[in-house]
Amino acid sequence: MAEAVAESAEAPAAVRQVEEVMGTVFSFDIRGGDPETVRAALTEAVAGLHRVDEVFSTYRDDSEISRLGRGELTVEECDPDVAAVLALGEEAARISDGWFSTTYEGRLDPTGIVKGWAIERAARLLAATAGVTGVSVNGGGDVQLLGVPGTERPWRVGIADPLRPGGLAAVISAAGTTELAVATSGTAERGAHIVDPRTGHTAVTDLVAVTVVAPTITWADCWATAAFAMGSREGLRWLEALPGVEALLITAGDEVRCTGGLASRLG
């Protein structure tokens, strides 16, 4: 889990909201802009998240993704977002050499990419609102940051220590960038739920958590999931090769492994 915080002596007015949707809790922190206009944009963003849940939930028999999986709909008959998300999933599978997948036990299940994609889309909608200078959208611990919260300090994201409840493994700073995302995959919150696409079974690795730092949460979330399934050695090697990506990996033996450039993001 992660939480974005802003430390600024001159922070613009903030609009904040918490919403339960997509089986988790989303929190929004929007800086700048006319509060009434921002709240209207926030209402639209939240409605969009609920629509994503209706279309993509694998827990709803009547969702389009469930009906598509059963062969009752074609992709062309679904909401256009379905084709867009499945295309992103195919790209993630290609880049990860199959370690990321939109199928689970033979069933269509794009859950691993939908949440990050939905977080990023909501954040960009809010950031495009007149006068807004900074946006943080946190969906179940995965965070997209856009803009800046104030003139003095950047957004900062605390990464929970999976082996020490209540503690932090690191703090990530968005200093020097206007787009940053932080995503964590692991077993601390939800247990062993990550699947090894090559076996179709729960991934058995030496890791308890992988945190990925990248410009967008859509890809950060995918890469964290894929790297966890790979294990610490191969996962770290692969993440090192991805442009614009840094990562923190924690093993069950309490060993911390980092990409070479992560230190520049700590603060």
Backbone bond lengths (Angstrom), bond angles and torsions (degrees), N, CA, C in turn:
res aa  C-N    CA-C-N  psi(-1)  N-CA   C-N-CA  omega(-1)  CA-C   N-CA-C  phi
1 M - - - 1.454 - - 1.521 109.89 -
2 A 1.337 115.63 151.97 1.453 120.78 179.15 1.515 108.56 -142.51
3 E 1.309 115.50 155.03 1.457 120.44 177.57 1.511 108.84 -141.04
4 A 1.339 115.76 130.29 1.458 120.42 -179.97 1.519 109.72 -86.07
5 V 1.323 114.81 139.77 1.458 120.50 176.65 1.520 107.76 -135.58
6 A 1.306 116.24 151.57 1.456 120.55 177.46 1.507 108.35 -125.42
7 E 1.315 116.22 131.71 1.451 120.80 176.60 1.522 107.28 -114.42
8 S 1.300 117.26 108.65 1.452 120.43 -177.70 1.507 110.89 -149.78
9 A 1.318 114.58 131.67 1.459 119.22 177.75 1.517 111.13 -75.30
10 E 1.353 116.77 -18.86 1.447 120.30 -177.25 1.530 110.09 -127.41
11 A 1.309 117.43 47.31 1.455 120.90 -177.62 1.524 110.46 -74.21
12 P 1.353 117.70 135.32 1.460 120.08 174.55 1.519 110.55 -63.53
13 A 1.320 115.44 165.31 1.457 120.33 177.63 1.522 110.08 -55.62
14 A 1.320 116.41 141.05 1.461 121.00 -176.07 1.522 110.84 -113.01
15 V 1.325 115.25 140.87 1.462 122.39 169.42 1.514 106.21 -112.50
16 R 1.330 116.07 123.69 1.470 120.28 -177.35 1.519 109.68 -126.24
17 Q 1.326 115.16 149.63 1.464 120.39 178.28 1.519 109.12 -156.99
18 V 1.319 115.56 149.89 1.460 122.81 175.28 1.528 107.51 -121.01
19 E 1.319 116.62 135.02 1.461 121.41 -177.11 1.516 109.89 -138.90
20 E 1.325 116.84 132.34 1.462 121.12 173.71 1.522 108.56 -90.34
21 V 1.329 116.13 119.57 1.460 120.83 -179.01 1.523 108.35 -162.57
22 M 1.306 117.25 155.13 1.462 123.28 179.05 1.526 112.01 57.61
23 G 1.316 116.69 30.94 1.452 121.55 176.72 1.504 114.98 74.52
24 T 1.341 117.51 14.33 1.454 120.68 179.64 1.528 108.97 -149.07
25 V 1.319 116.50 -172.46 1.459 121.64 -179.15 1.530 108.78 -112.25
26 F 1.317 115.91 127.49 1.460 122.48 175.07 1.521 108.45 -103.86
27 S 1.325 116.36 138.03 1.458 120.16 173.11 1.524 108.83 -125.53
28 F 1.326 114.28 139.95 1.455 122.18 -176.06 1.519 109.02 -121.15
29 D 1.332 115.22 139.19 1.457 122.28 175.53 1.527 105.87 -138.42
30 I 1.338 116.58 109.61 1.464 121.85 -176.18 1.514 108.80 -118.15
31 R 1.327 116.31 127.39 1.461 121.56 -177.50 1.524 110.85 -109.89
32 G 1.339 115.57 136.52 1.453 121.54 177.15 1.518 111.93 85.82
33 G 1.328 115.49 175.44 1.454 120.90 179.23 1.512 112.56 82.62
34 D 1.319 115.42 164.66 1.457 121.39 175.62 1.525 109.11 -71.50
35 P 1.327 118.70 124.31 1.472 120.20 -175.12 1.524 114.09 -54.14
36 E 1.319 117.22 -38.59 1.464 119.38 -179.56 1.526 110.90 -66.37
37 T 1.324 116.10 -42.30 1.464 120.44 178.36 1.526 110.65 -65.83
38 V 1.325 115.69 -41.08 1.470 120.28 179.35 1.516 110.40 -63.35
39 R 1.304 117.26 -42.41 1.471 119.90 -178.94 1.527 111.04 -66.02
40 A 1.328 117.47 -34.00 1.466 119.86 176.24 1.529 110.12 -65.32
41 A 1.339 116.41 -42.02 1.460 120.23 177.74 1.526 110.65 -65.82
42 L 1.318 116.86 -37.37 1.457 121.32 179.07 1.523 110.71 -65.39
43 T 1.330 116.68 -40.11 1.462 120.30 176.47 1.523 110.37 -59.90
44 E 1.335 116.26 -40.95 1.469 120.47 178.35 1.528 110.79 -66.08
45 A 1.325 116.81 -42.33 1.465 120.31 -179.78 1.518 111.28 -63.41
46 V 1.328 116.96 -43.16 1.465 120.78 -179.92 1.524 110.45 -65.67
47 A 1.331 116.96 -41.37 1.465 120.16 177.57 1.525 110.16 -60.63
48 G 1.331 115.81 -37.12 1.457 119.49 177.59 1.510 112.55 -63.62
49 L 1.327 117.24 -37.92 1.465 120.88 177.76 1.528 111.20 -65.63
50 H 1.317 116.40 -40.81 1.469 119.00 177.80 1.525 110.81 -65.42
51 R 1.334 116.64 -35.91 1.463 120.08 176.90 1.531 109.96 -65.42
52 V 1.324 117.70 -41.32 1.469 121.19 176.71 1.524 110.08 -58.35
53 D 1.325 116.40 -41.61 1.465 120.18 179.34 1.519 110.40 -62.96
54 E 1.325 117.27 -41.88 1.464 120.88 179.43 1.522 111.71 -62.59
55 V 1.320 116.56 -38.97 1.461 121.19 -175.84 1.526 112.03 -79.88
56 F 1.338 117.48 -40.39 1.460 120.99 -168.05 1.523 115.95 -107.00
57 S 1.309 119.43 -7.90 1.463 119.50 -176.02 1.525 111.88 -62.65
58 T 1.326 115.94 125.23 1.458 120.47 176.12 1.523 111.33 -81.43
59 Y 1.327 116.46 -5.64 1.468 121.07 178.74 1.528 111.97 -92.53
60 R 1.327 116.82 -6.26 1.467 121.00 178.49 1.529 108.80 -106.36
61 D 1.307 116.30 120.27 1.459 119.42 179.63 1.519 112.23 -63.72
62 D 1.357 116.15 -26.59 1.457 119.47 -176.03 1.529 112.94 -95.02
63 S 1.333 118.23 3.58 1.464 119.58 178.30 1.527 109.31 -68.95
64 E 1.318 115.62 155.07 1.460 119.02 -179.37 1.524 111.43 -64.44
65 I 1.324 117.05 -35.64 1.465 118.65 -178.67 1.524 110.68 -68.90
66 S 1.346 117.50 -34.76 1.467 120.39 176.37 1.524 110.67 -68.45
67 R 1.317 116.15 -42.46 1.464 120.47 179.84 1.525 110.97 -67.69
68 L 1.336 116.40 -36.25 1.461 120.07 176.35 1.521 110.19 -63.71
69 G 1.317 116.36 -43.30 1.457 120.89 179.72 1.512 113.11 -62.56
70 R 1.335 116.23 -30.81 1.469 120.44 179.17 1.523 112.09 -86.76
71 G 1.329 117.18 -2.39 1.455 120.37 179.44 1.508 114.18 82.88
72 E 1.333 117.61 12.88 1.468 120.80 -179.71 1.524 112.41 -83.37
73 L 1.333 116.67 -17.79 1.460 122.65 177.11 1.520 108.49 -132.88
74 T 1.320 115.59 155.16 1.456 120.41 168.18 1.530 107.73 -97.71
75 V 1.325 116.68 164.84 1.464 119.99 177.61 1.517 110.21 -58.89
76 E 1.331 116.57 -38.19 1.460 120.86 -179.15 1.518 112.58 -65.26
77 E 1.324 117.41 -26.08 1.462 120.99 179.85 1.525 112.55 -85.93
78 C 1.325 116.79 -9.27 1.463 121.31 -178.83 1.523 110.79 -86.38
79 D 1.324 115.01 168.60 1.460 121.46 170.68 1.532 108.15 -52.25
80 P 1.341 118.75 139.28 1.474 120.63 179.94 1.522 114.07 -54.39
81 D 1.334 117.30 -25.52 1.461 119.93 178.49 1.527 111.96 -62.08
82 V 1.323 117.45 -27.76 1.462 120.26 -178.93 1.526 110.11 -64.26
83 A 1.324 116.74 -48.12 1.460 119.90 178.92 1.523 110.58 -61.94
84 A 1.340 116.81 -39.72 1.470 120.77 -179.31 1.522 111.20 -63.50
85 V 1.329 117.27 -44.92 1.470 121.03 -178.75 1.526 110.87 -68.70
86 L 1.329 117.72 -41.34 1.456 119.67 179.41 1.527 111.30 -64.78
87 A 1.339 117.05 -34.07 1.457 120.09 176.49 1.526 110.75 -66.03
88 L 1.323 116.68 -40.29 1.463 120.09 176.00 1.529 110.49 -63.12
89 G 1.328 116.30 -39.97 1.456 120.30 178.16 1.519 112.12 -62.09
90 E 1.328 116.97 -39.80 1.465 120.83 177.38 1.522 110.72 -64.03
91 E 1.340 116.19 -39.72 1.458 119.71 178.37 1.529 110.92 -65.87
92 A 1.341 116.39 -40.91 1.466 119.92 177.59 1.519 111.48 -63.20
93 A 1.326 117.01 -39.75 1.461 120.73 177.93 1.523 110.80 -63.95
94 R 1.325 116.58 -39.25 1.467 120.52 -179.95 1.528 110.79 -66.16
95 I 1.324 117.08 -48.15 1.462 120.90 -176.74 1.524 111.27 -65.75
96 S 1.328 116.09 -33.74 1.470 120.49 -177.81 1.521 112.83 -91.27
97 D 1.329 116.74 6.14 1.466 120.98 -178.61 1.526 111.48 55.57
98 G 1.325 115.25 39.98 1.457 120.66 174.88 1.512 115.95 87.82
99 W 1.337 118.21 -0.71 1.463 119.94 179.71 1.532 111.76 -76.66
100 F 1.317 117.42 -16.27 1.465 120.87 169.88 1.515 107.00 -110.21
101 S 1.341 116.36 139.85 1.459 120.16 -177.65 1.522 110.86 -146.34
102 T 1.322 115.87 151.18 1.472 120.71 175.49 1.525 110.66 -102.63
103 T 1.317 116.84 18.91 1.463 120.62 172.33 1.520 109.42 -121.85
104 Y 1.317 115.21 149.39 1.461 121.27 -179.24 1.517 107.78 -140.46
105 E 1.332 116.03 117.95 1.461 122.01 -178.14 1.530 110.38 51.88
106 G 1.334 114.51 41.84 1.457 119.72 177.08 1.509 115.06 80.79
107 R 1.319 118.24 0.54 1.464 122.20 -179.20 1.520 110.56 -108.07
108 L 1.326 115.77 146.23 1.456 120.92 174.87 1.519 108.92 -65.87
109 D 1.324 116.20 123.76 1.462 120.46 -177.78 1.539 109.48 -154.57
110 P 1.339 116.86 89.09 1.463 120.09 -179.76 1.523 114.12 -85.03
111 T 1.333 116.74 21.39 1.461 121.26 -177.55 1.525 112.03 -52.88
112 G 1.329 117.22 -36.85 1.444 120.76 -175.26 1.511 115.02 -66.04
113 I 1.333 117.63 -15.17 1.455 120.15 179.01 1.529 112.54 -117.44
114 V 1.323 117.09 -22.86 1.467 120.29 -173.96 1.519 112.37 -62.66
115 K 1.330 117.47 -44.63 1.465 118.41 -175.08 1.521 111.50 -63.95
116 G 1.332 117.14 -47.36 1.456 119.27 179.51 1.512 111.80 -60.71
117 W 1.314 116.28 -43.55 1.466 121.35 178.22 1.530 110.76 -60.36
118 A 1.328 117.29 -42.15 1.462 121.26 -179.56 1.526 111.37 -68.18
119 I 1.339 117.07 -39.51 1.463 120.75 177.10 1.520 109.99 -60.83
120 E 1.333 116.01 -48.23 1.464 119.66 -177.80 1.523 111.23 -63.05
121 R 1.308 117.47 -42.31 1.465 120.22 -179.21 1.521 111.24 -63.33
122 A 1.333 116.61 -42.52 1.461 120.05 178.30 1.521 110.91 -63.33
123 A 1.342 116.28 -42.18 1.461 120.15 -179.16 1.525 111.23 -63.41
124 R 1.318 117.16 -40.85 1.467 120.25 -178.66 1.532 111.32 -69.67
125 L 1.307 116.97 -35.54 1.460 119.71 175.91 1.529 110.05 -61.04
126 L 1.320 116.13 -44.69 1.468 120.58 -178.93 1.525 111.40 -68.62
127 A 1.332 116.60 -39.29 1.461 120.27 -178.42 1.525 111.64 -66.71
128 A 1.338 117.14 -24.72 1.465 121.07 179.95 1.528 112.85 -81.40
129 T 1.317 117.03 -3.77 1.460 121.61 -179.81 1.525 110.17 -71.95
130 A 1.301 116.79 136.42 1.465 121.92 -175.78 1.527 111.52 -52.90
131 G 1.326 115.74 128.36 1.458 121.58 174.65 1.505 115.98 86.06
132 V 1.331 118.01 -9.94 1.466 120.34 -178.85 1.528 109.43 -72.81
133 T 1.326 115.77 131.95 1.467 120.92 -179.20 1.516 113.08 -107.17
134 G 1.332 117.51 -22.67 1.455 119.71 -177.92 1.512 111.54 -155.20
135 V 1.340 115.76 144.58 1.462 121.67 -179.05 1.521 109.42 -138.22
136 S 1.316 116.06 135.28 1.456 122.60 169.13 1.523 108.02 -126.66
137 V 1.320 116.37 122.85 1.463 121.48 173.93 1.517 107.48 -121.54
138 N 1.321 115.91 120.46 1.459 123.29 -178.40 1.522 108.08 -115.26
139 G 1.324 115.87 116.59 1.456 120.67 177.08 1.512 110.54 -114.23
140 G 1.316 116.97 100.96 1.456 120.53 178.93 1.513 114.13 60.23
141 G 1.337 117.24 31.20 1.456 120.73 177.58 1.514 114.76 98.71
142 D 1.329 117.36 -8.22 1.462 121.45 175.11 1.522 108.03 -99.57
143 V 1.336 117.01 129.75 1.455 121.20 -165.95 1.522 112.24 -124.77
144 Q 1.339 115.40 132.52 1.466 120.91 169.46 1.519 108.37 -111.86
145 L 1.334 115.96 126.92 1.453 122.59 178.60 1.518 108.99 -115.43
146 L 1.323 116.32 132.11 1.461 121.96 176.31 1.517 108.61 -132.60
147 G 1.327 116.45 142.35 1.454 119.57 179.95 1.512 111.80 70.33
148 V 1.315 114.91 -158.67 1.467 121.05 -179.78 1.523 109.55 -131.20
149 P 1.331 117.49 148.58 1.463 120.19 -178.76 1.518 113.83 -80.90
150 G 1.315 117.20 -17.22 1.459 120.61 -177.69 1.513 109.87 -174.12
151 T 1.309 116.45 -173.68 1.465 120.47 -175.32 1.522 113.23 -92.18
152 E 1.310 118.31 -12.58 1.464 120.41 -173.05 1.514 114.38 -100.39
153 R 1.341 117.17 -42.20 1.460 119.91 -174.85 1.527 110.44 -137.06
154 P 1.333 117.09 153.48 1.467 121.16 179.70 1.524 111.80 -85.15
155 W 1.326 114.93 173.12 1.453 119.96 167.64 1.525 108.78 -62.61
156 R 1.325 116.26 145.78 1.455 121.99 174.84 1.522 107.93 -134.58
157 V 1.319 116.81 142.77 1.463 122.17 -175.83 1.521 109.47 -124.24
158 G 1.322 116.29 121.84 1.455 121.26 176.94 1.519 110.99 -86.20
159 I 1.336 116.52 131.64 1.462 122.18 179.78 1.527 109.10 -102.42
160 A 1.311 116.25 119.27 1.459 120.44 -178.03 1.530 111.12 -64.96
161 D 1.312 115.88 140.71 1.461 121.81 175.96 1.528 108.08 -81.40
162 P 1.343 118.54 116.12 1.467 120.10 -175.71 1.522 113.78 -68.73
163 L 1.328 117.01 -18.05 1.459 120.31 -177.70 1.519 113.28 -101.60
164 R 1.342 116.60 -7.33 1.468 121.50 -179.17 1.517 109.40 -135.63
165 P 1.319 117.49 85.57 1.463 120.86 -177.20 1.520 111.95 -50.63
166 G 1.317 115.44 131.65 1.453 120.76 -179.44 1.509 114.04 90.87
167 G 1.345 116.80 -11.96 1.460 120.85 -179.94 1.510 111.82 -98.41
168 L 1.340 115.97 167.14 1.452 121.90 177.89 1.527 110.13 -111.59
169 A 1.319 115.22 136.45 1.460 120.42 175.47 1.520 110.72 -84.63
170 A 1.331 116.99 -29.09 1.460 121.48 -179.43 1.522 108.72 -170.48
171 V 1.324 115.42 165.01 1.460 122.36 171.97 1.523 107.54 -124.87
172 I 1.324 116.19 124.52 1.456 122.39 -178.75 1.519 109.40 -98.32
173 S 1.322 116.78 134.02 1.458 122.35 179.30 1.523 110.30 -108.82
174 A 1.327 115.81 139.79 1.464 121.33 176.62 1.517 111.84 -94.32
175 A 1.318 117.78 17.06 1.467 121.78 -178.57 1.522 110.48 -56.34
176 G 1.338 115.58 133.60 1.452 120.40 175.63 1.510 115.70 85.45
177 T 1.334 117.93 2.67 1.462 120.56 179.21 1.518 109.78 -141.29
178 T 1.311 116.51 153.12 1.467 120.56 177.07 1.518 111.75 -108.10
179 E 1.341 117.23 4.47 1.464 121.73 175.21 1.519 108.32 -139.69
180 L 1.319 115.68 118.58 1.465 119.26 177.54 1.522 108.83 -152.01
181 A 1.322 114.58 140.26 1.458 120.56 178.66 1.520 109.34 -132.39
182 V 1.329 115.15 148.02 1.462 121.44 179.67 1.529 107.77 -133.80
183 A 1.328 116.26 123.79 1.466 121.26 -179.71 1.514 109.90 -132.45
184 T 1.326 115.75 140.98 1.463 120.93 178.82 1.526 110.61 -125.76
185 S 1.316 115.80 133.22 1.460 122.12 170.99 1.517 107.90 -118.74
186 G 1.327 115.60 138.40 1.452 118.59 -179.76 1.504 112.08 178.86
187 T 1.320 115.15 -169.69 1.467 121.10 -174.25 1.522 112.86 -107.70
188 A 1.327 118.67 -4.72 1.461 120.35 -172.86 1.523 112.80 -64.71
189 E 1.334 117.19 -42.28 1.466 120.35 -174.55 1.523 112.95 -89.67
190 R 1.344 116.60 -41.91 1.463 120.20 -171.35 1.525 113.39 -116.44
191 G 1.321 118.11 7.20 1.450 119.91 -178.51 1.525 111.14 73.39
192 A 1.320 115.59 -163.27 1.469 121.13 -176.66 1.520 109.60 -79.79
193 H 1.338 116.17 90.43 1.466 120.50 -176.42 1.520 113.05 -120.17
194 I 1.346 117.56 -6.94 1.461 120.59 -177.43 1.524 109.06 -86.10
195 V 1.331 115.28 132.33 1.464 121.11 -174.48 1.522 110.56 -99.70
196 D 1.315 115.47 141.53 1.462 121.92 170.28 1.530 106.62 -84.65
197 P 1.337 118.48 108.74 1.467 120.02 -175.69 1.525 113.28 -60.84
198 R 1.319 117.26 -21.13 1.453 119.49 -176.40 1.523 112.62 -80.49
199 T 1.324 116.13 -19.88 1.469 119.57 177.89 1.514 112.19 -113.74
200 G 1.336 116.67 -22.00 1.453 120.54 -175.79 1.508 113.23 80.47
201 H 1.328 116.88 3.62 1.462 121.70 -179.15 1.529 110.31 -113.09
202 T 1.322 115.75 172.19 1.457 120.35 178.11 1.524 110.76 -56.88
203 A 1.332 115.26 134.22 1.466 120.10 -179.60 1.524 110.00 -66.66
204 V 1.324 116.59 127.47 1.457 122.13 177.05 1.522 107.03 -111.25
205 T 1.325 116.56 105.83 1.463 120.97 -178.03 1.526 108.91 -135.27
206 D 1.326 114.96 -179.53 1.463 120.14 178.05 1.523 112.25 -88.16
207 L 1.332 117.91 5.61 1.458 121.65 -174.16 1.524 112.86 -97.11
208 V 1.329 115.64 151.00 1.465 120.95 168.04 1.521 110.99 -113.55
209 A 1.337 117.65 -19.48 1.458 119.98 179.13 1.515 111.40 -161.86
210 V 1.318 115.31 143.37 1.466 123.21 171.32 1.520 107.57 -129.20
211 T 1.314 117.28 122.42 1.458 122.00 174.76 1.517 108.30 -110.70
212 V 1.327 116.17 127.44 1.459 121.98 179.93 1.518 109.79 -114.04
213 V 1.313 115.75 135.29 1.463 123.06 177.09 1.523 107.27 -114.65
214 A 1.327 116.73 122.88 1.459 121.93 -177.00 1.527 108.19 -153.07
215 P 1.316 118.38 171.79 1.467 118.75 -179.86 1.528 113.98 -64.49
216 T 1.331 118.25 -36.27 1.461 120.15 -175.61 1.514 111.51 -125.25
217 I 1.323 115.02 145.21 1.456 120.82 -176.70 1.529 111.87 -74.53
218 T 1.329 117.74 -26.06 1.460 119.73 177.44 1.512 110.45 -54.77
219 W 1.353 116.34 -50.83 1.458 120.13 -178.41 1.526 111.84 -80.67
220 A 1.315 118.60 -36.93 1.469 119.83 179.79 1.526 110.49 -56.90
221 D 1.328 116.89 -42.51 1.459 121.25 -179.25 1.534 110.68 -65.09
222 C 1.342 116.13 -44.19 1.472 119.45 177.79 1.514 111.61 -61.00
223 W 1.332 116.34 -46.42 1.470 119.66 -174.72 1.522 111.37 -67.94
224 A 1.341 117.64 -34.35 1.462 119.63 177.19 1.530 110.74 -64.21
225 T 1.325 116.64 -41.69 1.463 120.88 179.44 1.521 111.26 -65.78
226 A 1.330 116.30 -45.78 1.460 120.29 -178.82 1.524 111.13 -64.06
227 A 1.338 117.07 -44.09 1.463 120.67 -178.36 1.520 111.40 -65.07
228 F 1.327 117.13 -36.39 1.462 119.44 177.82 1.530 110.14 -61.30
229 A 1.325 116.11 -44.26 1.463 119.76 -179.52 1.524 111.56 -63.63
230 M 1.337 117.39 -30.32 1.465 121.31 -179.36 1.519 113.00 -71.67
231 G 1.351 116.93 -31.74 1.456 120.41 -171.63 1.511 110.46 96.02
232 S 1.325 117.14 166.66 1.465 120.90 -169.44 1.523 113.62 -65.18
233 R 1.319 118.34 -41.73 1.465 119.73 -174.50 1.527 111.05 -68.37
234 E 1.329 116.20 -56.32 1.462 119.19 -178.43 1.523 110.88 -70.56
235 G 1.341 116.96 -36.51 1.453 120.33 -179.90 1.516 112.22 -61.11
236 L 1.333 116.60 -44.62 1.459 119.92 179.83 1.527 110.70 -65.83
237 R 1.316 116.64 -42.76 1.465 119.78 179.38 1.525 110.91 -59.70
238 W 1.321 116.72 -43.94 1.468 121.25 -179.05 1.520 111.34 -67.33
239 L 1.325 117.66 -44.48 1.462 120.84 -179.59 1.522 111.47 -63.14
240 E 1.329 117.07 -36.58 1.468 120.75 178.19 1.526 111.45 -59.23
241 A 1.321 116.74 -29.23 1.464 120.84 -175.72 1.529 112.97 -85.77
242 L 1.327 118.28 -10.53 1.463 120.65 -178.43 1.518 109.90 -83.07
243 P 1.329 118.94 127.64 1.464 120.55 -179.27 1.523 112.09 -67.57
244 G 1.329 115.80 137.64 1.460 120.84 176.36 1.511 115.32 73.04
245 V 1.330 117.40 14.46 1.467 121.83 -175.37 1.522 110.00 -118.60
246 E 1.330 115.85 133.80 1.458 122.13 171.44 1.522 107.93 -125.91
247 A 1.324 117.07 160.83 1.461 118.60 -175.07 1.517 112.24 -156.62
248 L 1.324 113.73 156.45 1.461 123.89 176.08 1.523 106.79 -127.89
249 L 1.333 116.75 121.87 1.462 121.86 -179.39 1.519 108.88 -116.85
250 I 1.326 116.53 134.22 1.463 121.82 179.89 1.528 108.59 -122.53
251 T 1.327 116.49 126.59 1.460 120.82 -178.89 1.525 111.10 -92.50
252 A 1.322 114.50 166.08 1.463 119.88 178.11 1.522 111.42 -63.17
253 G 1.322 116.49 -22.74 1.457 121.07 177.77 1.513 113.15 -87.34
254 D 1.340 116.64 12.42 1.469 123.01 177.94 1.525 112.27 67.64
255 E 1.316 116.59 30.07 1.458 121.21 173.89 1.520 108.65 -94.82
256 V 1.327 116.97 132.94 1.457 122.36 -179.89 1.523 108.88 -105.77
257 R 1.328 115.95 126.86 1.454 121.46 177.81 1.523 108.50 -123.82
258 C 1.322 117.30 137.71 1.464 121.60 -174.91 1.517 110.54 -132.77
259 T 1.322 115.83 152.56 1.450 120.49 169.71 1.524 108.77 -70.77
260 G 1.320 116.06 159.26 1.454 120.56 -172.34 1.514 115.13 -62.11
261 G 1.330 117.65 -30.11 1.450 119.92 -176.02 1.515 115.07 -97.55
262 L 1.331 117.46 5.08 1.468 118.84 -176.10 1.525 112.29 -62.34
263 A 1.322 117.35 -34.35 1.464 120.53 -176.86 1.526 112.01 -55.08
264 S 1.335 117.29 -31.24 1.461 120.58 -179.60 1.524 112.32 -70.11
265 R 1.339 117.04 -13.39 1.461 121.40 -179.80 1.535 112.73 -105.00
266 L 1.288 117.72 -1.39 1.458 119.98 179.98 1.533 109.78 -85.18
267 G 1.316 116.11 140.29 1.469 117.40 177.89 1.491 114.52 168.37
